[in-house]
Amino acid sequence: MLPGAGGNVANLVAYNEAKRNSKTPEKFGKGEVDGVVAPETANNAVGGGGLIRC
């Protein structure tokens, strides 16, 4: 999406998309496992994009 944007942006986008695509979005913020897994996965994937310099 945005090269070099960093982990914070990736976490916010991943959480928002997981909640938006969930069948039970009302459970987010109350321990829903998808709300934890999506940002952590995005955080681990940030390394490559963080190395891109424009």
N, CA, C and O atoms as a Tripos MOL2 file, in Angstrom:
@<TRIPOS>MOLECULE
protein
  216   215    54     0     0
PROTEIN
NO_CHARGES

@<TRIPOS>ATOM
      1 N           0.8190   -1.1810    0.0000 N.3       1 MET1
      2 CA          0.0000    0.0000    0.0000 C.3       1 MET1
      3 C           0.8690    1.2530    0.0000 C.2       1 MET1
      4 O           0.9230    1.9730   -0.9970 O.2       1 MET1
      5 N           1.5400    1.5120    1.1020 N.am      2 LEU2
      6 CA          2.4430    2.6550    1.2000 C.3       2 LEU2
      7 C           3.8290    2.1450    1.5600 C.2       2 LEU2
      8 O           4.0500    1.7060    2.6890 O.2       2 LEU2
      9 N           4.7540    2.1930    0.6310 N.am      3 PRO3
     10 CA          6.0930    1.6840    0.9360 C.3       3 PRO3
     11 C           6.7210    2.4380    2.0990 C.2       3 PRO3
     12 O           6.7230    3.6690    2.1250 O.2       3 PRO3
     13 N           7.2480    1.6970    3.0520 N.am      4 GLY4
     14 CA          7.9490    2.2980    4.1650 C.3       4 GLY4
     15 C           7.0470    2.9900    5.1700 C.2       4 GLY4
     16 O           7.5370    3.7800    5.9760 O.2       4 GLY4
     17 N           5.7350    2.7220    5.1550 N.am      5 ALA5
     18 CA          4.8200    3.4000    6.0760 C.3       5 ALA5
     19 C           5.0310    2.9380    7.5110 C.2       5 ALA5
     20 O           4.8060    3.7110    8.4420 O.2       5 ALA5
     21 N           5.4510    1.7170    7.7070 N.am      6 GLY6
     22 CA          5.7590    1.2340    9.0460 C.3       6 GLY6
     23 C           4.6800    0.3650    9.6570 C.2       6 GLY6
     24 O           3.6040    0.1600    9.0960 O.2       6 GLY6
     25 N           5.0190   -0.1380   10.8370 N.am      7 GLY7
     26 CA          4.1560   -1.0780   11.5330 C.3       7 GLY7
     27 C           2.8530   -0.4940   12.0340 C.2       7 GLY7
     28 O           1.8280   -1.1760   12.0350 O.2       7 GLY7
     29 N           2.8770    0.7510   12.4560 N.am      8 ASN8
     30 CA          1.6520    1.3540   12.9950 C.3       8 ASN8
     31 C           0.5430    1.4010   11.9550 C.2       8 ASN8
     32 O          -0.5960    1.0280   12.2360 O.2       8 ASN8
     33 N           0.8740    1.8540   10.7670 N.am      9 VAL9
     34 CA         -0.1260    1.9410    9.6960 C.3       9 VAL9
     35 C          -0.5820    0.5430    9.2960 C.2       9 VAL9
     36 O          -1.7740    0.3130    9.0890 O.2       9 VAL9
     37 N           0.3550   -0.3850    9.1860 N.am     10 ALA10
     38 CA          0.0100   -1.7580    8.8090 C.3      10 ALA10
     39 C          -0.9260   -2.3890    9.8290 C.2      10 ALA10
     40 O          -1.8730   -3.0810    9.4560 O.2      10 ALA10
     41 N          -0.6690   -2.1580   11.1100 N.am     11 ASN11
     42 CA         -1.5290   -2.7190   12.1510 C.3      11 ASN11
     43 C          -2.9400   -2.1460   12.0980 C.2      11 ASN11
     44 O          -3.9150   -2.8850   12.2280 O.2      11 ASN11
     45 N          -3.0520   -0.8540   11.9120 N.am     12 LEU12
     46 CA         -4.3720   -0.2220   11.8510 C.3      12 LEU12
     47 C          -5.1730   -0.7000   10.6470 C.2      12 LEU12
     48 O          -6.3640   -0.9900   10.7610 O.2      12 LEU12
     49 N          -4.5240   -0.7820    9.5030 N.am     13 VAL13
     50 CA         -5.2120   -1.2330    8.2870 C.3      13 VAL13
     51 C          -5.6280   -2.6930    8.4240 C.2      13 VAL13
     52 O          -6.7460   -3.0550    8.0580 O.2      13 VAL13
     53 N          -4.7390   -3.5350    8.9470 N.am     14 ALA14
     54 CA         -5.0560   -4.9550    9.0920 C.3      14 ALA14
     55 C          -6.2120   -5.1770   10.0590 C.2      14 ALA14
     56 O          -7.1000   -5.9830    9.7850 O.2      14 ALA14
     57 N          -6.2090   -4.4720   11.1850 N.am     15 TYR15
     58 CA         -7.2920   -4.6110   12.1600 C.3      15 TYR15
     59 C          -8.6190   -4.1570   11.5570 C.2      15 TYR15
     60 O          -9.6420   -4.8240   11.7080 O.2      15 TYR15
     61 N          -8.5860   -3.0240   10.8760 N.am     16 ASN16
     62 CA         -9.8070   -2.4960   10.2700 C.3      16 ASN16
     63 C         -10.3650   -3.4540    9.2230 C.2      16 ASN16
     64 O         -11.5730   -3.6840    9.1760 O.2      16 ASN16
     65 N          -9.5090   -4.0030    8.3980 N.am     17 GLU17
     66 CA         -9.9690   -4.9320    7.3600 C.3      17 GLU17
     67 C         -10.4820   -6.2360    7.9650 C.2      17 GLU17
     68 O         -11.4700   -6.7930    7.4860 O.2      17 GLU17
     69 N          -9.8250   -6.7220    9.0030 N.am     18 ALA18
     70 CA        -10.2910   -7.9490    9.6560 C.3      18 ALA18
     71 C         -11.6690   -7.7280   10.2650 C.2      18 ALA18
     72 O         -12.5420   -8.5900   10.1650 O.2      18 ALA18
     73 N         -11.8620   -6.5830   10.8910 N.am     19 LYS19
     74 CA        -13.1630   -6.2690   11.4970 C.3      19 LYS19
     75 C         -14.2330   -6.0750   10.4270 C.2      19 LYS19
     76 O         -15.3650   -6.5360   10.5750 O.2      19 LYS19
     77 N         -13.8650   -5.3920    9.3570 N.am     20 ARG20
     78 CA        -14.8240   -5.1230    8.2750 C.3      20 ARG20
     79 C         -15.2770   -6.4070    7.5890 C.2      20 ARG20
     80 O         -16.4360   -6.5150    7.1900 O.2      20 ARG20
     81 N         -14.3840   -7.3770    7.4480 N.am     21 ASN21
     82 CA        -14.6980   -8.6240    6.7550 C.3      21 ASN21
     83 C         -15.1930   -9.7370    7.6750 C.2      21 ASN21
     84 O         -15.5030  -10.8340    7.2110 O.2      21 ASN21
     85 N         -15.2670   -9.4620    8.9650 N.am     22 SER22
     86 CA        -15.6810  -10.4700    9.9300 C.3      22 SER22
     87 C         -17.1900  -10.6790    9.9030 C.2      22 SER22
     88 O         -17.9590   -9.7630    9.6100 O.2      22 SER22
     89 N         -17.5910  -11.9060   10.2150 N.am     23 LYS23
     90 CA        -19.0230  -12.2110   10.3370 C.3      23 LYS23
     91 C         -19.5570  -11.7400   11.6860 C.2      23 LYS23
     92 O         -20.7660  -11.5800   11.8570 O.2      23 LYS23
     93 N         -18.6500  -11.5180   12.6490 N.am     24 THR24
     94 CA        -19.0470  -11.0700   13.9830 C.3      24 THR24
     95 C         -18.1930   -9.8730   14.4160 C.2      24 THR24
     96 O         -17.3920  -10.0020   15.3420 O.2      24 THR24
     97 N         -18.3460   -8.7140   13.7700 N.am     25 PRO25
     98 CA        -17.5130   -7.5600   14.1120 C.3      25 PRO25
     99 C         -17.7850   -7.0020   15.5100 C.2      25 PRO25
    100 O         -16.9500   -6.2810   16.0570 O.2      25 PRO25
    101 N         -18.9230   -7.3220   16.0850 N.am     26 GLU26
    102 CA        -19.2320   -6.8170   17.4180 C.3      26 GLU26
    103 C         -18.3460   -7.4370   18.5030 C.2      26 GLU26
    104 O         -18.2670   -6.9100   19.6120 O.2      26 GLU26
    105 N         -17.6820   -8.5520   18.1890 N.am     27 LYS27
    106 CA        -16.7900   -9.2030   19.1570 C.3      27 LYS27
    107 C         -15.4030   -8.5760   19.1940 C.2      27 LYS27
    108 O         -14.6200   -8.8610   20.1000 O.2      27 LYS27
    109 N         -15.0930   -7.7300   18.2260 N.am     28 PHE28
    110 CA        -13.7720   -7.1000   18.1940 C.3      28 PHE28
    111 C         -13.6550   -6.1220   19.3580 C.2      28 PHE28
    112 O         -14.6030   -5.4050   19.6770 O.2      28 PHE28
    113 N         -12.4890   -6.1030   19.9840 N.am     29 GLY29
    114 CA        -12.2730   -5.2730   21.1660 C.3      29 GLY29
    115 C         -12.6340   -5.9960   22.4530 C.2      29 GLY29
    116 O         -12.5270   -5.4340   23.5430 O.2      29 GLY29
    117 N         -13.0650   -7.2470   22.3210 N.am     30 LYS30
    118 CA        -13.4560   -8.0460   23.4840 C.3      30 LYS30
    119 C         -12.7250   -9.3840   23.5090 C.2      30 LYS30
    120 O         -13.1740  -10.3280   24.1580 O.2      30 LYS30
    121 N         -11.5970   -9.4640   22.8030 N.am     31 GLY31
    122 CA        -10.8120  -10.6870   22.8200 C.3      31 GLY31
    123 C         -10.9710  -11.5770   21.6050 C.2      31 GLY31
    124 O         -10.5170  -12.7210   21.6180 O.2      31 GLY31
    125 N         -11.5950  -11.0860   20.5700 N.am     32 GLU32
    126 CA        -11.7350  -11.8660   19.3280 C.3      32 GLU32
    127 C         -10.3450  -12.1720   18.7750 C.2      32 GLU32
    128 O          -9.5340  -11.2660   18.5840 O.2      32 GLU32
    129 N         -10.0760  -13.4460   18.5190 N.am     33 VAL33
    130 CA         -8.7390  -13.8620   18.0970 C.3      33 VAL33
    131 C          -8.3420  -13.2330   16.7520 C.2      33 VAL33
    132 O          -7.1650  -12.9430   16.5410 O.2      33 VAL33
    133 N          -9.2850  -13.0230   15.8550 N.am     34 ASP34
    134 CA         -8.9720  -12.4070   14.5630 C.3      34 ASP34
    135 C          -8.4850  -10.9730   14.7290 C.2      34 ASP34
    136 O          -7.7060  -10.4840   13.9110 O.2      34 ASP34
    137 N          -8.9330  -10.3040   15.7660 N.am     35 GLY35
    138 CA         -8.4840   -8.9390   16.0380 C.3      35 GLY35
    139 C          -7.0570   -8.8740   16.5490 C.2      35 GLY35
    140 O          -6.4480   -7.8040   16.5570 O.2      35 GLY35
    141 N          -6.5210  -10.0000   16.9730 N.am     36 VAL36
    142 CA         -5.1340  -10.0720   17.4290 C.3      36 VAL36
    143 C          -4.2410  -10.6050   16.3130 C.2      36 VAL36
    144 O          -3.1370  -10.1060   16.0950 O.2      36 VAL36
    145 N          -4.7260  -11.6120   15.6200 N.am     37 VAL37
    146 CA         -3.9260  -12.2760   14.5850 C.3      37 VAL37
    147 C          -3.6360  -11.3500   13.4020 C.2      37 VAL37
    148 O          -2.5060  -11.3100   12.9160 O.2      37 VAL37
    149 N          -4.6240  -10.6200   12.9410 N.am     38 ALA38
    150 CA         -4.4360   -9.7630   11.7630 C.3      38 ALA38
    151 C          -3.3550   -8.6940   11.9790 C.2      38 ALA38
    152 O          -2.4680   -8.5730   11.1350 O.2      38 ALA38
    153 N          -3.3880   -7.9140   13.0670 N.am     39 PRO39
    154 CA         -2.3350   -6.9200   13.2630 C.3      39 PRO39
    155 C          -0.9520   -7.5340   13.4830 C.2      39 PRO39
    156 O           0.0510   -6.9800   13.0350 O.2      39 PRO39
    157 N          -0.8970   -8.6750   14.1720 N.am     40 GLU40
    158 CA          0.3970   -9.3240   14.3930 C.3      40 GLU40
    159 C           0.9830   -9.8370   13.0820 C.2      40 GLU40
    160 O           2.1910   -9.7480   12.8630 O.2      40 GLU40
    161 N           0.1390  -10.3660   12.2210 N.am     41 THR41
    162 CA          0.6050  -10.8200   10.9100 C.3      41 THR41
    163 C           1.1080   -9.6440   10.0950 C.2      41 THR41
    164 O           2.1520   -9.7390    9.4500 O.2      41 THR41
    165 N           0.3840   -8.5420   10.1160 N.am     42 ALA42
    166 CA          0.8160   -7.3460    9.3910 C.3      42 ALA42
    167 C           2.1230   -6.8110    9.9590 C.2      42 ALA42
    168 O           2.9850   -6.3580    9.2060 O.2      42 ALA42
    169 N           2.2760   -6.8580   11.2650 N.am     43 ASN43
    170 CA          3.4990   -6.3960   11.9040 C.3      43 ASN43
    171 C           4.7000   -7.2150   11.4450 C.2      43 ASN43
    172 O           5.7810   -6.6680   11.2260 O.2      43 ASN43
    173 N           4.5140   -8.5230   11.3010 N.am     44 ASN44
    174 CA          5.6040   -9.3830   10.8430 C.3      44 ASN44
    175 C           5.9160   -9.1880    9.3620 C.2      44 ASN44
    176 O           7.0360   -9.4570    8.9290 O.2      44 ASN44
    177 N           4.9500   -8.7290    8.5880 N.am     45 ALA45
    178 CA          5.1360   -8.5430    7.1530 C.3      45 ALA45
    179 C           5.7120   -7.1770    6.7960 C.2      45 ALA45
    180 O           6.0210   -6.9300    5.6310 O.2      45 ALA45
    181 N           5.8600   -6.2990    7.7600 N.am     46 VAL46
    182 CA          6.3010   -4.9230    7.5070 C.3      46 VAL46
    183 C           7.7800   -4.8340    7.1190 C.2      46 VAL46
    184 O           8.1770   -3.9020    6.4200 O.2      46 VAL46
    185 N           8.5720   -5.7640    7.5520 N.am     47 GLY47
    186 CA         10.0260   -5.6980    7.3340 C.3      47 GLY47
    187 C          10.4390   -5.4100    5.9140 C.2      47 GLY47
    188 O          11.2610   -4.5230    5.6820 O.2      47 GLY47
    189 N           9.8970   -6.1300    4.9610 N.am     48 GLY48
    190 CA         10.2610   -5.9300    3.5460 C.3      48 GLY48
    191 C           9.8620   -4.5750    3.0220 C.2      48 GLY48
    192 O          10.6440   -3.9170    2.3350 O.2      48 GLY48
    193 N           8.6590   -4.1490    3.3360 N.am     49 GLY49
    194 CA          8.1830   -2.8460    2.8710 C.3      49 GLY49
    195 C           8.9090   -1.6920    3.5170 C.2      49 GLY49
    196 O           9.0340   -0.6220    2.9210 O.2      49 GLY49
    197 N           9.3940   -1.8940    4.7380 N.am     50 GLY50
    198 CA         10.1310   -0.8540    5.4400 C.3      50 GLY50
    199 C          11.4970   -0.5720    4.8350 C.2      50 GLY50
    200 O          12.0820    0.4830    5.0780 O.2      50 GLY50
    201 N          12.0020   -1.5070    4.0540 N.am     51 LEU51
    202 CA         13.3160   -1.3300    3.4240 C.3      51 LEU51
    203 C          13.2490   -0.5520    2.1310 C.2      51 LEU51
    204 O          14.2810   -0.1190    1.6200 O.2      51 LEU51
    205 N          12.0550   -0.3630    1.5880 N.am     52 ILE52
    206 CA         11.8990    0.3440    0.3110 C.3      52 ILE52
    207 C          12.0840    1.8450    0.5330 C.2      52 ILE52
    208 O          11.4450    2.4470    1.3950 O.2      52 ILE52
    209 N          12.9380    2.4060   -0.2330 N.am     53 ARG53
    210 CA         13.1760    3.8680   -0.1690 C.3      53 ARG53
    211 C          12.7770    4.4770   -1.4990 C.2      53 ARG53
    212 O          13.1230    3.9560   -2.5590 O.2      53 ARG53
    213 N          12.0620    5.5590   -1.4410 N.am     54 CYS54
    214 CA         11.6420    6.2300   -2.6710 C.3      54 CYS54
    215 C          12.6380    7.3130   -3.0540 C.2      54 CYS54
    216 O          12.4540    7.9910   -4.0650 O.2      54 CYS54
@<TRIPOS>BOND
     1     1     2 1
     2     2     3 1
     3     3     4 2
     4     3     5 am
     5     5     6 1
     6     6     7 1
     7     7     8 2
     8     7     9 am
     9     9    10 1
    10    10    11 1
    11    11    12 2
    12    11    13 am
    13    13    14 1
    14    14    15 1
    15    15    16 2
    16    15    17 am
    17    17    18 1
    18    18    19 1
    19    19    20 2
    20    19    21 am
    21    21    22 1
    22    22    23 1
    23    23    24 2
    24    23    25 am
    25    25    26 1
    26    26    27 1
    27    27    28 2
    28    27    29 am
    29    29    30 1
    30    30    31 1
    31    31    32 2
    32    31    33 am
    33    33    34 1
    34    34    35 1
    35    35    36 2
    36    35    37 am
    37    37    38 1
    38    38    39 1
    39    39    40 2
    40    39    41 am
    41    41    42 1
    42    42    43 1
    43    43    44 2
    44    43    45 am
    45    45    46 1
    46    46    47 1
    47    47    48 2
    48    47    49 am
    49    49    50 1
    50    50    51 1
    51    51    52 2
    52    51    53 am
    53    53    54 1
    54    54    55 1
    55    55    56 2
    56    55    57 am
    57    57    58 1
    58    58    59 1
    59    59    60 2
    60    59    61 am
    61    61    62 1
    62    62    63 1
    63    63    64 2
    64    63    65 am
    65    65    66 1
    66    66    67 1
    67    67    68 2
    68    67    69 am
    69    69    70 1
    70    70    71 1
    71    71    72 2
    72    71    73 am
    73    73    74 1
    74    74    75 1
    75    75    76 2
    76    75    77 am
    77    77    78 1
    78    78    79 1
    79    79    80 2
    80    79    81 am
    81    81    82 1
    82    82    83 1
    83    83    84 2
    84    83    85 am
    85    85    86 1
    86    86    87 1
    87    87    88 2
    88    87    89 am
    89    89    90 1
    90    90    91 1
    91    91    92 2
    92    91    93 am
    93    93    94 1
    94    94    95 1
    95    95    96 2
    96    95    97 am
    97    97    98 1
    98    98    99 1
    99    99   100 2
   100    99   101 am
   101   101   102 1
   102   102   103 1
   103   103   104 2
   104   103   105 am
   105   105   106 1
   106   106   107 1
   107   107   108 2
   108   107   109 am
   109   109   110 1
   110   110   111 1
   111   111   112 2
   112   111   113 am
   113   113   114 1
   114   114   115 1
   115   115   116 2
   116   115   117 am
   117   117   118 1
   118   118   119 1
   119   119   120 2
   120   119   121 am
   121   121   122 1
   122   122   123 1
   123   123   124 2
   124   123   125 am
   125   125   126 1
   126   126   127 1
   127   127   128 2
   128   127   129 am
   129   129   130 1
   130   130   131 1
   131   131   132 2
   132   131   133 am
   133   133   134 1
   134   134   135 1
   135   135   136 2
   136   135   137 am
   137   137   138 1
   138   138   139 1
   139   139   140 2
   140   139   141 am
   141   141   142 1
   142   142   143 1
   143   143   144 2
   144   143   145 am
   145   145   146 1
   146   146   147 1
   147   147   148 2
   148   147   149 am
   149   149   150 1
   150   150   151 1
   151   151   152 2
   152   151   153 am
   153   153   154 1
   154   154   155 1
   155   155   156 2
   156   155   157 am
   157   157   158 1
   158   158   159 1
   159   159   160 2
   160   159   161 am
   161   161   162 1
   162   162   163 1
   163   163   164 2
   164   163   165 am
   165   165   166 1
   166   166   167 1
   167   167   168 2
   168   167   169 am
   169   169   170 1
   170   170   171 1
   171   171   172 2
   172   171   173 am
   173   173   174 1
   174   174   175 1
   175   175   176 2
   176   175   177 am
   177   177   178 1
   178   178   179 1
   179   179   180 2
   180   179   181 am
   181   181   182 1
   182   182   183 1
   183   183   184 2
   184   183   185 am
   185   185   186 1
   186   186   187 1
   187   187   188 2
   188   187   189 am
   189   189   190 1
   190   190   191 1
   191   191   192 2
   192   191   193 am
   193   193   194 1
   194   194   195 1
   195   195   196 2
   196   195   197 am
   197   197   198 1
   198   198   199 1
   199   199   200 2
   200   199   201 am
   201   201   202 1
   202   202   203 1
   203   203   204 2
   204   203   205 am
   205   205   206 1
   206   206   207 1
   207   207   208 2
   208   207   209 am
   209   209   210 1
   210   210   211 1
   211   211   212 2
   212   211   213 am
   213   213   214 1
   214   214   215 1
   215   215   216 2
@<TRIPOS>SUBSTRUCTURE
     1 MET1         2 RESIDUE 1 A MET
     2 LEU2         6 RESIDUE 1 A LEU
     3 PRO3        10 RESIDUE 1 A PRO
     4 GLY4        14 RESIDUE 1 A GLY
     5 ALA5        18 RESIDUE 1 A ALA
     6 GLY6        22 RESIDUE 1 A GLY
     7 GLY7        26 RESIDUE 1 A GLY
     8 ASN8        30 RESIDUE 1 A ASN
     9 VAL9        34 RESIDUE 1 A VAL
    10 ALA10       38 RESIDUE 1 A ALA
    11 ASN11       42 RESIDUE 1 A ASN
    12 LEU12       46 RESIDUE 1 A LEU
    13 VAL13       50 RESIDUE 1 A VAL
    14 ALA14       54 RESIDUE 1 A ALA
    15 TYR15       58 RESIDUE 1 A TYR
    16 ASN16       62 RESIDUE 1 A ASN
    17 GLU17       66 RESIDUE 1 A GLU
    18 ALA18       70 RESIDUE 1 A ALA
    19 LYS19       74 RESIDUE 1 A LYS
    20 ARG20       78 RESIDUE 1 A ARG
    21 ASN21       82 RESIDUE 1 A ASN
    22 SER22       86 RESIDUE 1 A SER
    23 LYS23       90 RESIDUE 1 A LYS
    24 THR24       94 RESIDUE 1 A THR
    25 PRO25       98 RESIDUE 1 A PRO
    26 GLU26      102 RESIDUE 1 A GLU
    27 LYS27      106 RESIDUE 1 A LYS
    28 PHE28      110 RESIDUE 1 A PHE
    29 GLY29      114 RESIDUE 1 A GLY
    30 LYS30      118 RESIDUE 1 A LYS
    31 GLY31      122 RESIDUE 1 A GLY
    32 GLU32      126 RESIDUE 1 A GLU
    33 VAL33      130 RESIDUE 1 A VAL
    34 ASP34      134 RESIDUE 1 A ASP
    35 GLY35      138 RESIDUE 1 A GLY
    36 VAL36      142 RESIDUE 1 A VAL
    37 VAL37      146 RESIDUE 1 A VAL
    38 ALA38      150 RESIDUE 1 A ALA
    39 PRO39      154 RESIDUE 1 A PRO
    40 GLU40      158 RESIDUE 1 A GLU
    41 THR41      162 RESIDUE 1 A THR
    42 ALA42      166 RESIDUE 1 A ALA
    43 ASN43      170 RESIDUE 1 A ASN
    44 ASN44      174 RESIDUE 1 A ASN
    45 ALA45      178 RESIDUE 1 A ALA
    46 VAL46      182 RESIDUE 1 A VAL
    47 GLY47      186 RESIDUE 1 A GLY
    48 GLY48      190 RESIDUE 1 A GLY
    49 GLY49      194 RESIDUE 1 A GLY
    50 GLY50      198 RESIDUE 1 A GLY
    51 LEU51      202 RESIDUE 1 A LEU
    52 ILE52      206 RESIDUE 1 A ILE
    53 ARG53      210 RESIDUE 1 A ARG
    54 CYS54      214 RESIDUE 1 A CYS
